[in-house]
């Protein structure tokens, strides 16, 4: 039985080929010219896709190892309610009122604990050095989203510009110049669609299926990249 990486290779390659073919159809239809397959552009884009599959495959595994788990339905609902409440004035008012009431509440003396003072200090030290509770699935979800939109986004854009232009035979100086020129517009375009894909990816998709899922959702994104690369 083929490994998860081999399956990901095969499925992502097919999806990248489909997106490049669609891009060629769109580009040539826009120019009102009869369709002619640009085999070189197809091979370049498929090769680029093959090169980045293992990088993204192991990146997703490392991310899941560092931040394991999924948010529960209750955690996700609470997260959405939290962000909605931040947008309302009543949330800020209740926050400040609770802070004021806390300050006004007299502190409880150590004698009310019923423990000798030296035992109370030992208990505080035990609490301080006790192992932290395992992070919630919501925390893992938020961290994976942040890393996907920032680190992974920047990494994939730079790899796209570098690899696709090296495959075209551009010099190192020219490739670096293109990275500086193309990074910002591609990143802006990525941020317009990626949050939805990332939300689905880190809530319901198993870790070994995320690269393929990203490729499937990214067929339109692949069309965009193919057109950006001037197929």
Backbone torsions as a table, in degrees:
resi	resn	phi	psi	omega
1	UNK	NA	129.2	-178.1
2	UNK	-64.6	149.6	-179.6
3	UNK	-71.8	167.9	179.6
4	UNK	-62.7	-35.1	179.6
5	UNK	-66.9	-41.2	179.6
6	UNK	-64.7	-44.2	178.2
7	UNK	-61.2	-42.2	178.7
8	UNK	-63.2	-42.0	175.9
9	UNK	-54.2	-52.8	-174.7
10	UNK	-63.2	-48.6	-176.4
11	UNK	-68.5	-41.0	180.0
12	UNK	-66.8	-36.9	179.2
13	UNK	-63.3	-44.1	178.5
14	UNK	-62.3	-45.4	-178.5
15	UNK	-66.0	-38.3	177.2
16	UNK	-66.7	-37.4	177.2
17	UNK	-64.6	-41.6	178.3
18	UNK	-61.9	-44.1	-178.5
19	UNK	-65.2	-37.1	178.6
20	UNK	-69.5	-39.2	177.0
21	UNK	-62.9	-42.3	176.7
22	UNK	-61.5	-40.4	179.1
23	UNK	-63.5	-40.1	177.9
24	UNK	-64.9	-40.2	177.4
25	UNK	-61.7	-45.5	-179.5
26	UNK	-64.2	-44.0	-177.2
27	UNK	-65.1	-43.7	-177.4
28	UNK	-76.9	-29.8	176.1
29	UNK	-68.6	-37.2	178.4
30	UNK	-62.9	-34.6	-179.5
31	UNK	-90.7	6.6	178.8
32	UNK	50.8	43.8	176.5
33	UNK	-115.9	149.7	177.4
34	UNK	-59.8	143.5	-176.3
35	UNK	-69.2	127.9	174.2
36	UNK	-132.3	123.7	-176.9
37	UNK	-67.0	125.6	174.4
38	UNK	-91.2	90.2	-174.2
39	UNK	-63.6	-38.1	-179.0
40	UNK	-63.4	-45.2	179.1
41	UNK	-63.5	-38.2	178.5
42	UNK	-63.1	-46.1	-179.7
43	UNK	-65.5	-37.6	178.7
44	UNK	-63.7	-44.6	-177.7
45	UNK	-70.6	-39.4	178.0
46	UNK	-65.6	-40.1	177.9
47	UNK	-63.1	-43.4	175.8
48	UNK	-57.4	-43.7	179.7
49	UNK	-63.1	-40.3	179.4
50	UNK	-63.8	-38.8	-177.5
51	UNK	-68.3	-32.6	-175.8
52	UNK	-91.8	-12.0	-179.2
53	UNK	-58.6	-52.2	-178.5
54	UNK	-63.6	-33.5	178.9
55	UNK	-62.3	-48.4	-179.3
56	UNK	-72.1	-32.5	179.6
57	UNK	-61.8	-50.5	-178.4
58	UNK	-75.9	-24.8	173.6
59	UNK	-63.7	-44.6	179.4
60	UNK	-64.5	-37.6	177.9
61	UNK	-66.4	-42.6	179.7
62	UNK	-65.1	-39.3	179.5
63	UNK	-64.9	-40.2	179.5
64	UNK	-70.2	-33.6	177.1
65	UNK	-66.6	-40.3	-178.8
66	UNK	-75.2	-36.9	-179.5
67	UNK	-128.8	77.3	-174.2
68	UNK	-77.2	156.9	170.9
69	UNK	97.5	169.0	-179.8
70	UNK	-121.3	151.8	173.7
71	UNK	-72.1	140.5	175.0
72	UNK	-72.3	166.7	179.6
73	UNK	-61.6	-38.5	179.6
74	UNK	-67.0	-42.0	178.8
75	UNK	-63.0	-42.6	-179.0
76	UNK	-65.8	-39.5	177.6
77	UNK	-65.0	-42.1	177.6
78	UNK	-63.8	-36.8	178.1
79	UNK	-62.6	-44.8	179.0
80	UNK	-65.8	-39.9	177.8
81	UNK	-64.7	-37.0	179.2
82	UNK	-60.7	-46.5	-178.8
83	UNK	-68.4	-34.4	176.2
84	UNK	-66.6	-38.5	-178.9
85	UNK	-68.3	-29.9	179.1
86	UNK	-64.9	-24.9	-178.5
87	UNK	-81.7	-7.5	-177.6
88	UNK	-103.8	146.1	-179.6
89	UNK	-66.5	-31.6	-178.1
90	UNK	-62.4	-31.0	179.4
91	UNK	-65.0	-44.0	179.1
92	UNK	-66.7	-39.1	-179.2
93	UNK	-65.0	-42.4	179.0
94	UNK	-67.0	-33.9	178.7
95	UNK	-64.0	-48.0	-178.4
96	UNK	-68.4	-37.0	179.5
97	UNK	-65.6	-37.8	178.0
98	UNK	-68.7	-35.8	178.5
99	UNK	-65.6	-40.8	-179.8
100	UNK	-66.8	-42.4	-179.8
101	UNK	-65.1	-32.9	178.1
102	UNK	-67.1	-41.2	178.5
103	UNK	-66.4	-32.8	-177.7
104	UNK	-77.3	-18.5	-178.7
105	UNK	-74.6	125.4	-179.7
106	UNK	-65.7	144.2	-179.3
107	UNK	-74.7	152.1	-179.8
108	UNK	-91.1	132.4	-178.1
109	UNK	-71.6	160.1	-179.3
110	UNK	-65.1	-24.2	-176.4
111	UNK	-68.5	-19.9	-177.4
112	UNK	-76.1	-11.6	-178.9
113	UNK	-73.8	-21.5	-179.1
114	UNK	80.9	5.7	-179.8
115	UNK	-112.9	149.2	172.3
116	UNK	-59.0	153.8	-174.8
117	UNK	-61.3	-38.7	-178.6
118	UNK	-69.5	-32.0	176.4
119	UNK	-71.4	-33.3	177.7
120	UNK	-64.9	-39.8	178.9
121	UNK	-67.1	-39.8	177.6
122	UNK	-62.6	-39.0	179.5
123	UNK	-65.3	-39.9	178.3
124	UNK	-64.2	-40.5	178.9
125	UNK	-66.1	-39.7	177.5
126	UNK	-61.7	-41.2	179.0
127	UNK	-65.5	-39.3	-177.5
128	UNK	-64.5	-40.9	-175.7
129	UNK	-96.7	6.8	177.4
130	UNK	-68.0	146.8	179.2
131	UNK	-61.3	140.3	-179.3
132	UNK	-69.2	148.8	177.0
133	UNK	-67.2	151.1	179.6
134	UNK	-62.1	137.4	-179.2
135	UNK	-61.3	148.5	-179.8
136	UNK	-75.1	163.1	176.0
137	UNK	-63.0	-28.9	178.8
138	UNK	-67.3	-40.8	177.4
139	UNK	-61.0	-44.9	178.8
140	UNK	-61.5	-42.2	179.7
141	UNK	-60.2	-47.5	-178.3
142	UNK	-64.1	-43.0	-179.4
143	UNK	-65.3	-39.8	179.2
144	UNK	-66.7	-38.1	176.7
145	UNK	-62.2	-46.9	-178.3
146	UNK	-61.4	-45.4	-179.9
147	UNK	-66.8	-35.9	-180.0
148	UNK	-67.3	-37.9	-177.8
149	UNK	-80.4	-20.9	-175.7
150	UNK	-108.7	-74.4	-175.0
151	UNK	-63.3	-52.4	-178.6
152	UNK	-64.9	-37.3	178.9
153	UNK	-62.1	-49.7	179.7
154	UNK	-62.9	-42.8	-179.4
155	UNK	-60.7	-46.9	-177.2
156	UNK	-68.6	-35.2	179.2
157	UNK	-68.1	-45.5	178.6
158	UNK	-62.5	-42.7	178.6
159	UNK	-62.5	-39.7	179.5
160	UNK	-61.8	-51.4	-176.6
161	UNK	-63.8	-43.3	-177.8
162	UNK	-66.7	-51.6	-174.2
163	UNK	-68.1	-44.3	-175.8
164	UNK	-66.1	-33.3	-180.0
165	UNK	-81.9	-31.0	171.7
166	UNK	-64.6	-39.4	177.6
167	UNK	-64.9	-24.3	176.3
168	UNK	-84.3	-6.9	177.5
169	UNK	92.1	16.8	179.6
170	UNK	-73.8	154.4	178.9
171	UNK	-77.1	166.1	-179.2
172	UNK	-62.3	-42.1	179.2
173	UNK	-62.7	-42.3	179.1
174	UNK	-66.2	-39.4	179.8
175	UNK	-63.1	-44.8	179.6
176	UNK	-63.6	-38.5	176.9
177	UNK	-61.9	-40.5	179.3
178	UNK	-69.1	-34.3	176.1
179	UNK	-60.3	-45.5	-179.4
180	UNK	-65.2	-34.8	-177.3
181	UNK	-79.3	-41.5	-169.6
182	UNK	-91.6	-17.5	-172.7
183	UNK	-59.9	-50.1	-173.5
184	UNK	-62.6	-51.7	-179.0
185	UNK	-64.0	-34.8	178.9
186	UNK	-70.4	-38.6	179.0
187	UNK	-64.3	-42.0	178.4
188	UNK	-62.0	-43.8	178.7
189	UNK	-63.9	-38.4	179.9
190	UNK	-65.6	-39.7	-178.2
191	UNK	-68.9	-15.3	179.7
192	UNK	-78.2	-25.2	-177.3
193	UNK	-119.5	-24.7	-170.8
194	UNK	-65.8	-35.6	-179.1
195	UNK	-55.9	-38.1	179.3
196	UNK	-66.8	-44.6	179.3
197	UNK	-62.5	-43.4	-178.5
198	UNK	-64.9	-38.5	179.3
199	UNK	-60.9	-45.4	177.2
200	UNK	-67.1	-40.0	-176.1
201	UNK	-62.3	-38.7	-174.4
202	UNK	-100.5	14.3	174.7
203	UNK	-119.9	-36.1	-174.1
204	UNK	-129.4	-12.2	-174.2
205	UNK	-96.0	127.0	176.2
206	UNK	-60.9	154.0	-171.8
207	UNK	-60.5	-40.1	-177.3
208	UNK	-76.2	-6.0	179.3
209	UNK	-106.7	1.7	-172.4
210	UNK	-71.8	-36.8	179.3
211	UNK	-65.6	-43.0	178.3
212	UNK	-65.7	-43.5	178.0
213	UNK	-60.1	-42.5	177.5
214	UNK	-62.8	-37.6	177.4
215	UNK	-67.7	-40.6	179.6
216	UNK	-64.3	-46.6	177.5
217	UNK	-69.1	-22.7	-176.2
218	UNK	-95.0	16.5	175.8
219	UNK	-59.8	-43.3	176.5
220	UNK	-65.3	-40.1	177.1
221	UNK	-63.6	-38.7	176.5
222	UNK	-64.0	-36.5	174.4
223	UNK	-61.3	-44.4	178.6
224	UNK	-60.2	-46.3	-179.5
225	UNK	-64.9	-39.2	178.7
226	UNK	-63.2	-43.5	177.5
227	UNK	-66.0	-36.7	178.3
228	UNK	-65.3	-33.5	179.5
229	UNK	-80.3	1.9	179.6
230	UNK	58.5	72.9	-178.4
231	UNK	-63.0	NA	NA
